[in-house]
Amino acid sequence: MLGIRTWFISKIFGILNAHIMSEFLEKHYDEIFLKYDEKVLLRDVDSYKNGKGNLYKVLGHFFKEEQFKCMGARGQMTPMEALENDEVMDKIVAFTKTKPNFYKKTEALDVQDFFRNAGRTASKVAQFPIKEATKVYETYSKVGDTIYDPSCGFGSRMCATILNGRIYIGTDPNQSLVVKLNECGKFLQEHCGAEDFEIKATGSEIYHNDLNGRIDLAFTSPPYYDYEKYGKDEGQSIVKYPTYEEWLDEFSTQTLINCGKYAKVGGIIAINLKNMRNRGNLPLYDDWKNILDNINGLKFKEEMDMKYSKFLKRDYKGKHWTGGEKHENSNFGQREPIMVYEKEKENVVYKREESKEKGMSEVENDFSQNPERQTGVKVKKEVIPEKGKLEATFGVPPFSILNTNQGYWKDRKKEWNGIGIESEVGRDARSYNIKEWVEEKGKSGGGSSQQERVLSDVSIFDPVLTELNYKWFCPPNGTILDPFAGGSVRGIVASALGYEYTGVDLRQEQVDANYENIDKLSIKLPIDPVWLQGDSTDIQNVGGEYDMIFSCPPYFDLEEYSKDPKDLSNMTYENFVKQYSLIIKNAISMLKDNSFAVFVVGEIRDENGFNRNFVGDTINAFMNAGMKFYNEGILYTSINTMSMRVSSQFLPYRKLGKVHQNILVFYKAHSRKGTQRIFDLPECKFTPISELPSEKMERKRIITSKSLDNIETQMRTKDIECEDCHAVSATREAFEKHLTGTFHKRMVGEE
């Protein structure tokens, strides 16, 4: 039989067999999840009521296990998941022993400090400071009032409410947390004379008619989108509404509408929220305030200044980021503002016609089509030049059809080819003319115009198209990942324009030829391109994050690049699509949030002459990986001999002569570790290549190997590593600032 304590622990964590319990957790459970007797808890309550304590023991007693089941912003797993894994815990304990100046407590307490301070492996979620909640209640309500909390969290706001003579009503979708909230509330009622409370086990976006017109103050600190993970319950907002636009429209908007309906006339709605500068400039505060501003019946009253207690003694200037002034120190003392609204009339209505009032077009107001609305950062509005001068501003007119037959396009292409790009070198693949293709496939009349080439040379990517896409969809000096590198053109153009390019190709001969081409150029590249030999299904081995993905994949078996069974051109189409989709998914995992991916593709026909829907399969692969289909362009290519060949395929088979390729642009919306990528458009006018900057630049990430299977990197020469805490600074100024910072002092035991 299981021992009572082991059985109790196994029930808590849902473990069916006691032997699954990790040795570390078995050994330290009582110390980590410390339980207090009634007298200790009551002394803690008395200390809080006297203005001295923060109710740490009470909150820890009831809610610590629930907190450990949630994942903090920096972590890759929850603290509970780490505690249940001995291998993970061995690494965490070993790490704490390497920092004796910082980790000076018992093994269990040091691990908790790790979860709170340094937990890149696992980090705990934050507890709302109870003294700040108390201050809000004292400012905007009186004894006997009814308080509504849309997102209960881990009990601090509930305790502050009912211990200060207010009635508390809260909603939270976390079922196990609701149990603990009820346990805590009943304890305070029975032993401390606390006021009534009610917890509804739903998300705040769910409307409760019984709350209509009952609330004196609605106050909460809602989830910061996906900044922290509060559980995997189906009711969690980030689970129900995974994209930022869905979360904002379905969760945030409905929550605030409900608050407006629940509030009495004259009642207050107060929301603690901030814009996330370290989360891709996620404009949470601005977006929630915009929603409240568009609810008829609510009026902005003021903004309350709130700082977390441990920062109250710090004197920092500046304001939180709302598009205005920035804090002098972005890591400490950042304000946690509270927007305060008052309900002026009984009926509240949300103005969904916001776009009409602000003069925005339907597309501009559509989150799915407008990255600016997703990020909240205003994109500089360019004045469209007069007709005939678009190329002076954008390189070529940014229309959905790009015409390679225009004079400006031909001139620029000639200029690029003139510097010595030999993209065809190293590519012993061949394209088919109609006779070869028919003989190879054993069919007649099945070929498409793309497969009916007179020349048996391999296709070469257009350098002008490459330049335009980099300038339009990648920030200046950004990083570019190319999972199907092929020839040298995309890497050379990127490097000549100051972008950091990393490409992967299956064939070693191609990689070697690309590097050899660099030495033959008539210009000096300011930054070194990198080509890696390897199977792109393992492209995540490259590591790092990228500002753009740009590539032109193999068109199944239209061109055969090698006899390697891993070569996509040698697979069945079903396996080709499967591997192709996996490569896209793995590449996207390294793309920064709010960034673009561009693939140039064309339709291909099967052995019977029917289109395979390769373009559609490409779109599906990106969308299934979480990308938004953002633009579709047509690259109108040269007709050349098509006018002579089209009759032979159209008259008998009605097959159109194909003189275009598809440019597919995808957008990666907000998610974890997002960064703002909607940048001001750089100078797009074609600068003579000979006049492009040639001053040597150092890659942000230096890759010294040429194999995807054995990635080797080195620090930049200007990077400075701290010998004490191993933090890396990009400049001497940043390094000197680091030495005086709190992180460094904490790690070396000076604080």
RACOR-V262867 format. One record per helix or strand of 3 or more residues. SS is the DSSP state (h for helix, s for strand). FROM is the first residue (numbers start at 1). TO is the last residue. If there is no record, write none. Layout:
SS/FROM/TO  SS/FROM/TO
This chain:
h/4/12  h/18/20  h/23/32  h/38/49  h/56/68  h/79/83  h/86/97  h/107/117  h/130/140  s/146/149  h/156/162  s/167/171  h/175/192  s/197/200  h/209/211  s/215/220  h/237/240  h/244/262  s/263/272  h/284/293  s/298/304  h/309/311  s/338/343  h/354/358  h/367/369  h/371/375  h/390/394  s/401/403  h/407/417  h/434/441  h/449/451  h/463/473  s/479/482  h/489/496  s/500/505  h/508/519  s/530/533  h/536/542  s/546/551  h/568/570  h/573/588  s/591/601  h/614/624  s/628/636  h/642/653  s/660/668  h/689/691  h/732/739  h/742/747
